[in-house]
Amino acid sequence: MNGRDIALAVLTAVIWGLAFVATKYGLQSFSAPQLVVLRFVVAGLPALFVPRPKIPWLTLIIVGLTLYTGQFLLLFYAYTQGLPPGLASMTQQTQAFFTIGLAALFLGDIPTLRQTAGIGLAICGLAAIALTVGGDLTTSGLALGIASALSWAIGNVLLKKVGSGVAIFPLVAWLCLIPPIPALILSTVYDRSHPLGAAIVGASVSSAAAVLYLGAIATVLAYAIWGRLLARHSTAEVAPFALLAPCTGMLASAIIFHERLGPVRLAGAFLILAGLACIVMPRRLIVLRS
C-alpha cells in the first residue's frame, strides 16, 4: 500500500472509532430506535443514485435486519443500559470471533489454530471486562453490546453467502434502506411520550451533528473508502487497520467523557485486541514482529 492509501485506511478506522462517541451525543436527544431511523435515512440517500445490487430482495432484507438493524438497535440500547462508549467500541470487535464460529457451524469453514487461539484470547478479555461490572458498566449493557456483535456476525455470514462479486458501495447503500422501517415501528410503539417529530424539533446541535456524522461520515464515506481500499489491495493488507477503531473509541471516550479505564479493563481490551490481531494480521507479518 502506498502512503495515500495507508492514510485513508487510518482515517477510516479513526472515523469508525469516533462513531462510538458520536452515538452517545445522538442518544442525548433521540431514543435508540429513533437514532437508528435517522442514521440510516441519511446513510440510505445514495441508494437514490446507485442501482440495486443483483441479489434477491429477501436476501437484502434479511442481511439488512441482522447486519444493520439488529446490530445498531442492540448497540444503542446497550448505551442506554449503561455500556460506556469506549467499552462499546471494544465489545463490538467480538463480531470477528462470532463470525468465525458461525462460519464453522453453517459454512463448514473450520477455524485455523491461530484463529482458535485468537478466540481464546478474546474470551479471556471479555471475562476480564465482565469482572468490572458495576458503576458505569452494567450487566445488561454489556450483554446487549455482545448481542449486538452477534447480530453483526450473523449478518457477516449471510453476506458471505451473497458472494464476492457484488460491489460494496451499492450494497451498503441499499442495505441502509432496511433499518428505518422496523426501527420506526419500535419508536412508534415505545416513544409515544416523545415521538420522532418532536425529538427532531427539540434536538440539540450536538445530537443533530451526531446523526449527520453517523449517517454521512461513519457509514457512507467510511464504507466507500474501505470498499475502494479492498478493491485495490488484499484483505490481509487492509483489515489490520480496523484495529485502530476500538483504540480510537476508547481513547476518545476517556478524553471526552472521562470514561474510567482501570487496569483490569485495559488488560481485557488488550486481550481482545491481541486475539483480533491473531486473526486479521497476515501470518508472515506476525512472524516478522515476534
N, C-alpha and C positions, 0 to 999 in steps of 0.2 A: 504494500500500500504506500502511495506517495504521501507527502506531508499534508496536502489538502484533504485527502480522504481520511487520514488519521484525525485531523482536526474536526471533520464532520462527524466522525464516529464518536469522538469525545463529546462534541456538542449535543448529539442526540441523547447520549447517556445522561448528561447533565440535565437536559430538558425533562427526561423521564423522572429523574431523581427529584427535581424541584416540583414536579406534579403532585407529589405527596404532601408538600407544604401548601400548594395551591388548593388542594382538596379541603384542608382544614379551614381555609378562608372561605371557600364556597359554601361550606356547611354552616357558616355563621348566619347566613340569610336563607338558605334553602334546606329542605329535608333531603334525606338520602335519595328517594326516588325522583324528587324534583331536580336534583343536581344531575342525575343520570339523564333525565329528559333533555335538559338544556345542553349538557356536554355533547350528546350525540345528535341533537338537532343541528348544532354548529358543525360538528365533525362530518355530518352526512351531507352537507351542502354540495361538496364536489360530485356527489352522485348525479346531480343535475346535468353534469357536463361530461361524464365518462360513461361508456356503455356498461351494461350489467355483465359481469363475468359469466362465461358459458358453463354455469353449474345449475342444477335444478333448484327451484325456489325452496323446496322443502329442506334441502341441504343448507342453503343460505340462511334460512330461518333457524334451523337447529344450531348451526355454528354460531350465529349471532346471539342466540339465547344463552349459550354457555361461555363463549369466548369473551363477550362484552357484557351482556345483560346480567348474568349471574355473577360474573367476576366483580363488576363495579357496584352493583346493588349491595352485595355482601360486604365489599370493602368499605363502602360509605357508611353502611350500618355499623360496621366494626368501629369506625371512628366515633360514632355517636354512643357506642357502648364502652368506650374507654381504651381504644387502641391508639397510642401516640403515632404521629406521622413517621418518625424515624424507624420505629419498630415495624410499622406497616410496610415501609419500603423493603425491610429485610424479610418479613414473613412471606411477601409475595414471591420471593425468589425460590420458595419451596415448590413452585409450579414446575420447575425443571425436574425435580425428583418425582413428583406425582406423574408427570408426563412419561418419564421412563418406566415407572411401574405400570401405568395403564397401557403403554405401548407393548410391554412384555405380556400383559394379560390378554389383550384383544387383537394385537397385530403380530404377535409372535416375535417381536424384537427383543431378544434376550440381552439384558444389560451386560456390559463387559465387567471385568474385575475392577477396573478403575472407576467405572460408573457406580458399581456397588459400594466401593469404598467411599465415594463422594456422598452417596445417600446416607451411609453410616455416620459420616462426619456431620451432615446436616441434621440428622435426628438428634445427635448429641447436642448440637447447637440450639435446636428448638427446646430440648429438655432444659437446658440451662436458662433460656429466656423464660420458660414456664415457671421456673423457681422464683422469678422476680414479680410474679402476680401480686397485686396489692398496690394501693396508692394510685399512680397514674396508669396502671395496666390492670385490666380486669380479665377474668377467665372468659367471659362472654365475648369481649372484644378480641382476645387472642383467637378464640375458636372461630369466630366469624372471619377473621383475617385468613386463617388457614383454609376455611371453607371456600373463601374467595380464590385462593391459589389453586384449590382442587377444581373449581369450576373452570378456571383458566386452562388447567391441564387437560380437562376433558375436551375443551374447545380446540386445544392444540392437536390432540389425537384425531379428532374429527376433521380438522383442517388438513392433516397429513393425508387422510384418505381422499381428499379432494384432488390431490396431485400437485406436482411442482410446475405444471405448465400454465398456471393461472397467474396473470400479472398481479402484483401485490397491491398497488395503489387503488385500482378499480375495485378489487376485492374488499379492501379495508373500507372504502367509501360506501359500498353497498351494504356491508355488514353493519355499518353505523346507523342504517335506517331501521334496524330491528329493535334496539333497546328502548327508544322513546315510547313505543306502544304499550308494552307491559308495565313500564315504569310509570307512565301517565295513569294507567288503570289503578296501580297501587296508590299513587298520590291522590287520586280522586276519592278513593275509599278511606284512606288514613289521614289525609291532610285537610279535612273539611274545615277545621278551625283556622287554617292558614293556607288557602288554595294557591295554586301556582301563579295565577294572575296577580294576586295581592303580594305574593313573595317577590315577583319580578319588580313591581312598582316600588316596594319598600326595600329593595336590596341595597346594600352598601356598595360603595365604589369598589372596595377590595373584593367583595363576593362576585360582582359583575366581571371584574378583571380576571378573577379565577376561572369563571365559566369560559371566557374567551381563550384563556391560556390552555385550559384542559382540552377544549374542543379544537381550536385552530392550531395551536402550537404543539401540545403534547400528543395529539392524535394525528391531525392531517400533516403538518410539517415534519414531525419526527418520523412518522412511518414512511413518508415519501423519501426522506433522506436515507433511512435504514434500508428501504427496498432498493434504492439506487446503489447503495454500497454492496448489498447482497448480489445484485446483478453484475457488478464489476469485479467482485472478489469472492473467494471461497468463504463458506460459513465459518470455517476454522479461523480465518483471519479476522472476521468481523465480530463474531459472537463474544469473544473475551472482553470487548469494550463495554458490554452490558453490565459487567461487574462494577462499573463506576456509578451506575444508577443508585443502588442502595447506599453506597458510600456517600454520595451527594445528598440523598434523602436524610440520612442520619445526621450528617454534619449541619445541613441547613436547619433541621428541626432543633438541634441543640443550640444553634446560634439565635434563631428567631423566636422559638417557643420555650427555650431553656429546658428542653427535654433532658431528663437525667439519664446518663449513660454510665451506670456503675460498672465495676469490674466484671460481675457475672454476666450482665447483658453484653458487654463488649466481647467477652470470651465466647458467648453464644453466637454473636454476629460474626466473629472471626471464623468459627467452626462452619457456619452456613456458607460464608464466602469461600472458605477453603474447599468445602465439598463441591460448591458450584464450579470452582476453578478446576477441580479434578475432572469435571465433565466437559466444560467448554474449552479449556485450553488444549491446543494440539499437543499430542504426546511428545513430539520432538522438542517443543518449547519447554515443557515441564522438565525433561531430562537435562536440557541445557541450563536451566535455572537452579537445578538441585545441586 
